[in-house]
Every structure is written in C-alpha cells, then in structure tokens.
Amino acid sequence: MKSSRILIIEDESSLRTALFRMLDRKGYNVITANRIEEAKIVIQGDTPVDLALIDLNLPDGDGLEFMDTLKAVHPQAEVIILTGHGSIETAVKATQKGAFHFVTKPFNIDELMSVVDKAVSHKKLTQENQQLKSALKTKHKFDQIIGSSEGIRHVLDMIERVADSESTVLVTGESGTGKELVARAIHTSSSRSTGPFIPINCGAIPAELLESELFGHVKGAFTGAISNRVGRFELADGGTLFLDEIGDLEPTLQVKILRALQERCFEPVGSTKTVQVNVRVIAATNIDLERAVEQGKFREDLFYRLNVIPIHIPALRERRSDIPLLLSHFLDLYGRSKGRVLSGFSNESLDCLANYAWPGNIRELENLVERLTILKGSGVVEVLDLPTKYRAQAAIAVSTSTQMDIPEEGMDFNSTVDAFENNLILKALEKTGWNRNQAAALLRLNRTTLVEKIKKKGLRPPHDREDFI
C-alpha cells in the first residue's frame, strides 16, 4: 500500500529534524520546508499531500494563511497546526478553517504521533467514502439497486433485457432482498413507464378481502360494500401490476388470477360485467413455488404462466462485496433525512458486517444504518458501536475452527452457533460445486437433513443454477 505523504513546515531545525525522523521511521513519505515560500514550491508538484504539520508563526508569513493556499491545491489534505503561543481564539480559528488538530509547543512527541496517525486514518476514510459515492454514481444504472457484484450485475442485465418485453416476470429472493425495487426498475425502463405502477402484497391482506382489492366490487356485493370500488388490476391498466408474495394466494384466487392473465379480463365481485385491461404483471415470492406446486399448494398452470421470465435476487450473504456500497448509500440517505452525518465505518467494523449472515438482507442492513445514525450521530462507526449480534457472529464467520475466545462483552449463543453452521454448510457446498449429495457426504449428514437446513437458511448457489442437485 502506498504510504501517506506528509509535509512538515517548521523553521526550528532541531524540531523539524526530530519530526522527520519519527515519521520516517513509521513508514511515512516525509517532505520538509523551513518557510512558506519553500513549501509553496513543494505543493505545486503532481503528488498529493495527505497531511501537513504547519508551524503557526513562520519567518515569511502566517501558518493559517498558508493552510488556505495548501487547501486550494490539495483540498483533501489534513492539517495539524503547531504553535508555541496557543490560545483558545487561535485554536477555534484554525478549526474553523479546516485544521484537523491544534497542538501547542512543547508537546509530547508520542502524543503528536498519535494525532498524526488519526489524521492519516481520517483522510483515508474520507477518501474511501468519496470513492464509494463515486462508484454509486457510475456503476449502477438503475436507481436504488445498489451493487457491483456479479450477482447484481446479472440482475441488472436481466432487467435491461426484459424491460420492453410484455412477458410476465417472476422475481424470487429472500425477504428483504429488494424484489419490489427490481419490479419498479423493470417498469420504469419499459415502454409502460408513463403508465401506473400498482403494487399489492398478497400476503398482507386477508383472503376474504383480497379478491375485492384485486378485481374491485360493485355496490351491495357484500356487507359493507356501500359503493363501487375499482380493483388493482383496473388501476394498473396501461401500466404494471406488481403482485408481491404471490405464493400466499388462496387456491380460488389463483384460478381467477390465471384467467385474468390469460384473457386480460375479469369481473368485479358481485358484477356480471367483464372488464378488459391491458396490464403487465410482475410477481414476486420468497418461497419455492416449484416445491409448492409439488405439494399441491400452488397451481402448476399459474406457476408456468408467471414464470415466463424468472429473475432471482441473491441474498446479501451471497454478495458481500456490495456491503460497503450499501452502507455508504444508506449513510448518505439517513444523514440527509435526519440531519446527522456519520463519517463512515472503521475497517474492523466493516469486517464484522462483511462476515455477518444478514438473515434480513438489505432491509436489515438499512435498519442498522438508520439506528446507528440516530444513536451515534457523528464520527466513525467502530466495532463497539455495533449491536452485539453483529460482533458475535463475525467472531466465527471467518473460520470453522472449534477454538475461539469469548469476547469481553460476551456473545449471542444462538446466532453464533447458527453462523458457524451456515459457514460449514456453505464451505461443503462450495467445495462440491453445490452438489447436495456430495456435500451431505462430506458433512456426514443425511441428504434430507442437509436439504432441509439449506431451505430453512435460504442458501442458494450463484445465479440459482438449474443443476443444483
């Protein structure tokens, strides 16, 4: 890794030499100057200055004024002001101008080195955050779908390819992976984008009310039907209807939706009048519909009508490289909405979050960032700022070793054991190319036991391969 470049501007030769030696021994790339004019020549080069230690009173000018000159050339440079005549007013002025710290002479050299290390770390975190924000602007074509991993690139490619098709799309993925975002992206990228996008959660509405919500009703159709009501199918005419959690539909409603898809018409509840609609349907589910068909819980003909174009969204644990991008996105989002700004995440806290299993997927990650924004408010998120379960799972997610230390703050037993089990199963599946028979043999489990665990945990191979046996 490239070492940070530090500029020392100090007219006292003995102190300048001492600082040079200390920073050089720590591996920094150090340049020195004894006055402002010399420093101006140094900063005009192409190599950026990461940190400057500037004496306040120099033979040919004021250190604070030179800080303005430095910031104009290297706006991301951190500055530590050194002075033998410290005052509260001067310290406040230096901070307002953008100085990272203000140190009064004489100072303890070890304490100064600690301040230098913090300034360099802060500079790197700021730079990484800017790079992440830049990546968000350049790598993601569809609004709100954040990620650059292979799995998400595959999803984005599918959205682009099917957007202008009139075919029905079935979006699958665990709860919290962003199925509605994918459906909206398909709609907004299609020729129907000027029409309505009408979502309905089939699992959130009681079965006895869902038919009316979908198809509408006429006055007097049932108790409480005091007027005519337009259903979601009709509201979506000319646009897109998004049927979320389609796997929760009752059998009688499955028949009626099948007819609406096949014939593009329906009758509102209590009416004999047929309503014609021009609607594209996108459905979504977090259950295995093929298995539901085998169990007789879902109509086979409706499944094939819905599954014309399948798009599977990988779980967050299958796209861990996207976690920093997602964290940066939600930090920016909640920083603006709540008026609080977190600088970012330390490397250690990022390691914890990268190794966490994320059973709630992106929804869980978003909730965590919102919580941290409110409770911490500012600064860098450290490991101890994270809730216990994120620290506890990370302690073993990177290793299958049975030897481990229990951290001082303790750990959540159930989540730790669950993470350990997830890791073992994933390693066995990856080792066998996601062949469940061979993985079960490696783990000395019955195949049915392993299959049940895989389904319960929602583990899937990359791109939901058809040869997953």
N, C-alpha and C positions, 0 to 999 in steps of 0.2 A: 504494500500500500504506500502511495506517495506521502512523504512526510509533510507536515504543515510548514508554511514559510512564515517566519516571524521577523519583524523589523524592530530593532532597538534604536531609539533616538535619545541619546544621553550624552551630555557634554563632559561629565565626570569620567575620566578614562578608567579609573580603577573599578568603578561600579559597572561601567559598560563592559569591561573585560570579564568581570565576575559573572554577569548575567549571560554573556555569550557562552562561557564555559559550561555553566549549569544547563542551559537549554540545548547546547550542542551534545552534551553527554546523554540527554534524554531523547536524542534522535531527531530533534527539530532542525530544519534548514534555516539557519540564522544569518541575517544581514545586519550590520550596524552602521550608524551615522552619528556624527558628533554635533551636527547642526541642521537646521531646516533646509538650507539650500542643497546640501549633500543628499538629504533624504528625498527631496523632490526629484533628483536625478534617478534615484533607485526605483521609485514607484512608477516611473514612466515606462519601465520595461513591460514585456508581454506577460511575464509570470505574475500571477496574482499574489497579493499579500493577504494572508489569513488572519494575522494578528499583529498589532503594533503596540509596543511599550514606549510611550512618549513622555519625556520629561516636560513638565508644565512650563518651566522657565528656561528657555534656551538662549544662547548668545545672540542669535539673529531673529528672534521672534517668539510668539506665544504658542505653546503646545496645542491649546484648544483650537486656535485658528488653523494650525496645520492639520488637525483632525478633519476639518471641513474639506481641506484640499485632498487628503487621503481618501475620504469617503466619496468624493466626486470621481476619483479614478478607480477605486476599488470599493464599491458600495457595500459589499458583503463582509468587508474586513471588520474584525472586532478590535476594540481599542482599550488598553489599560493606561490610565494617566498616573504618572509618578511625580510627586512633588514634595519638597521639603517645607512647604508653607501651606499646609492643609487648612481648609475652613469649610464649614457646612455650606456656605453660599457657593464656593467653588465646586464642591462635590456635586451639589444639585445641578449647577450649570453644566458640568461635564456629563452627567447622566442624561439631562435633557437633550444634549447634543448627540447622544447615542453611544457614550462610552459604556463599556461592559462593567468596568470597576475603577475605583479611585483609591490609590494606595499612597499613604503618607510615609515619607522617609523619617528616620531609619526604619526599615522593615525587616521582618524575619524572612530570610531567603526561601525557606521551605514553604512558608505560608504563601509567598508570592508564586512559587512554582505550582502550588495547588490552585491558585486563582488562574494561572496560565492554562493549566490542564482543563479547567472548567470552561474557560473561554473558547479553547480549541474544540472541545466537545460540543459546546453550544453552536459554534459555527458549522460543524459537520451536520448536526441535527437540522439546523435551518436549511442547509444546502440540500439535504436528503428530502426534506419536506417539499421544497420547491421543485425538485426533480420529480417527485411523486405527483404533484399537482400538474406539472407539465405533461407527465405521462397520461394523466387522466384526460387531458385535452386532445392529445394526439392519437392515442391508441384505441379509443372506444367510440365507435361510430354511433351507437345508439344510446340515447340519453338514459341515465340511471343504471344501465347494465355495466357494472364496473368489473374489469378484469382483463388480463392479458395472457392467462394460462391457455394451454392447448384446448382444454375442455370448453372454456368460454369462447375461444375463437371459433370452435366448431359450432357452438350455438349461434353466434353472430352470423356465421356463414350461412347456416340453415335459415335464419330469419330473412336474410337478404335474398336467398334463392326462392323462398316460398311466398314472400310478401305479396307479389302481384298475382299469385295463383288464387283461384276461387275454392280450392280444395280445403276440406276440414283438416284442422291440425289438432293433435293430441299432445299436450305438454305434460311431461311427467317429471317428478322430482320430489324430494322430501319436503316437508313443511318448512317454510322459511327460505327456500332457495330462490324465490323471485319468479314464480310461474306467471303471475299477473303482469309483471314488467315485460316478460317476453311476449305475452299476448298483446300488450299495448304497443310494443315495438313493431310487431307484425302489422297491426292495424295502421299505425302512423306512417309506415313505409309502403303501404299499399295504395291502390287507386281508390280505396274506400276511406281514405284519411279525412276527407271532408264530411263524411257521414258520422253518425254517433258510434261511440264505443260503450256498450252496455254490459257491465259485469253483474253476475249474480252468484252467490255462494250457495250451492245446492245443499250443503251440509249444515248451513246455519239457519235454515228456515224449516219450520215443522212441515211434515209431509202433507198434512191436510190443507196447508196454505200455499204450498209451493206451486201447485198446478195453476192457481189463480195468479201468482206472481209471474209465472212464465207465459201464460196464454191470456190472461185477463179474465174478466167476468162481466156479465150483464146484471142490471138491477134485478134483485129478487132471486138470484141464482141460489143463494143460501142465506141463512140467518146472518144478518149484519151487512149484506150486500145492498146498501141503500142507494147506490148509483153505479153506472157503468164504470169499468176500470180497464185501462189499456195495459196489456202484459209486456214483459221484457222482449219477447220475440217481435212484437209490433213496434215497440220503441226503437229497436235496433234496425228497422227497415232501412236499407240503403247503406248500412254500416256493418258493424261486427258485434256479435253476441258472445260474451265470454262466460262459459259455464264452468265455474270453479268447483272442485271436489265432486266431479260428475259420478264418481264411484259410489256416492252415498244415495243415489236416486232409488226410490221405490220402484219395483217391477212395473206397476201400472203406468208410472210416469215415463219409464224407459220406452214403453210402446209408443206413447204419444210424441215423445221427442224424436223417435225414429221416423215416425210418419212426417213430422214437420221438416226433418232433414231431407227425406226422400222426395216429398211432394211440394215442399216450400209453401205449405198452407196448414191451417189449424182452425179449430172452433173454440172461441172463448167459453169458459164454464157457463153453462145454462143457456147457450145460444146454439141455433141451428145454422147460423150464417158462417160460411167459410171465409177466412181472412187470408189473402195471398200476401207473402212477404218475400223480399229479396235480401237475405241475411247470410253473412258468412259466419260459421260457428267455429270458435276455438274452444276446446275443452281442456281441462286440467285435472290431474289427480295425483295423490301421494300414495295410492295403493297399487298393487299389481293387478291390473284389470284382467290379464290373461288368466291368472290364478282364480280371480273372482268368477270368470266365465266357467272354468273347470269345476268350481264349487257350486255352480248354479245360481250365483248371486247377481250376475250381470249378464244381460242378453248378448249372445255371440254376434248376432246381426248388427246390433247397435255398436258393439266394440269395433267391428270392422268398418262401419260407417264413419266412426270417429277417428280411427287410427289410420287414416289415409296417409298423413304425413306426421310421423312421430318425432318429437324433439325432446330429448332428455337433458335436464339441467343437472350437472354434477353437484354433489354435496360439497360443502365448504371444505371438509377434511380432504377431499379429492382434488382441491385446487388451492393448496396452502400458499402458493406463490402470489395469489391475489390478495391475501390478507393485508399486507401493508398498504396497497392501493385502496382497499375498502376502508381501512382505519383512517387514512388521510381524507377520503371523501366525506366520511361522517363527522370527523373532527371539524372540517370546514363548514359542513352543513349546520351542525349544532352550535358551533362557535358564532355563526351569524345570527341564528334564531334566538339564542339565549344570551348573547352579548358577553360571552366568556370565551377566552382563547387559550387552548392548550397548545404548547409548543410542539408536541409530538410524543413518541414513546421511546424510552431508552432501549438499547439493544437487548438487555436482559428481559424486559417486559415483552418485547416483540418475540423473543424466543419462546416465552411462556405461551403467548397467544398462538404462535405458529404450531405448537405441539399439542394444543388443546383439541378435543374431539369435535366440538361445535355441534351438539345434537340439535340445537335450534337454528343452525345455519346462519344466514346473513341477518335474519331478524334478531337473533340473539346477539350477534356482533353489534348491530345498530343500537340495541337497547343498552349494551355495555358502554358504548361510547357516550350515549346520552347521559347515563348515570355518572360516568367519570367527569363529563363536562360540568355537571351540576355540583357534584361533591368536591372535586378538586379545584375546578375553576380556572387555574392557570398553571404554567410551568410544564415540566416534562413528567409524563406518567412513568413512575418507577414500579418495580415488581410489587412492593408493599402496598401500592395503591390499588392493585387488582384484587377482586374478591377471592376468597380462599380457594374455591374450586378450580379457578384458572391456574393458580400456583401449584395446587396439589396434583392435578392431572399432568401438568408439564414435567413434574419431577420424575415421572417414569415413562412418559410417552416416547422418549428418545432412546430407550433401551429396554431390552427384555430381560435384563439382569434381575435375579431374585434378591440381590444385595442392594439395599438402599438405606439412606438415612431419613429419619422423620424430621422435617424442618422444625425450628423452634416454635413457630406459630401453629404447628400441627397440620393435619391434612384430613380431607374428607375421605373416609374409608371406602364407601361405595363407589364414588366417582373415580378414585384411584384404581381400584380393582377392575372397574369397567374399562378404564383406559388401557390397563395392562392387557386385558383380554382382547380388546379391539386391536391392539398392536400385534399380538401374537397371531390372530386370525389373518390380519392384513399381510403380515410377513409370509405366512404359509401360502396364502393365495397368490401373492406376487411371485413367490419362489416357484410355484407350479403353473404360472401363466393363467391364474384364475380358474384352474380346474378343481372343482369342489371335491371330486372323488380323491384325487391325489393329495389335496390339502388336508382332508379328513384323515387320510392315512398318516401324513406327517405329524399331525397333532394327536394321533391315536384316539380319534373320536369316531362315533358312528356318523355316517354321512347325513342321516336325517337330523341328528343333533346339530351338526355344523350348519346345515341348510337353515334350520330354524333360527340359529344365532345370527346368521348373515341377514336373514329377512327382518328379524327383530331390530337389529342395529342399522338396517338400511344400507349395508355395504354393497357397492356396485363397482364393476370394473370400469376403466376409462371408456367413455362413449357408449356404455351399456351394450357391450358386444353381444352379438347373437350366438356366439359359440361358448357362452358362459354356461358350462355344464357341471 
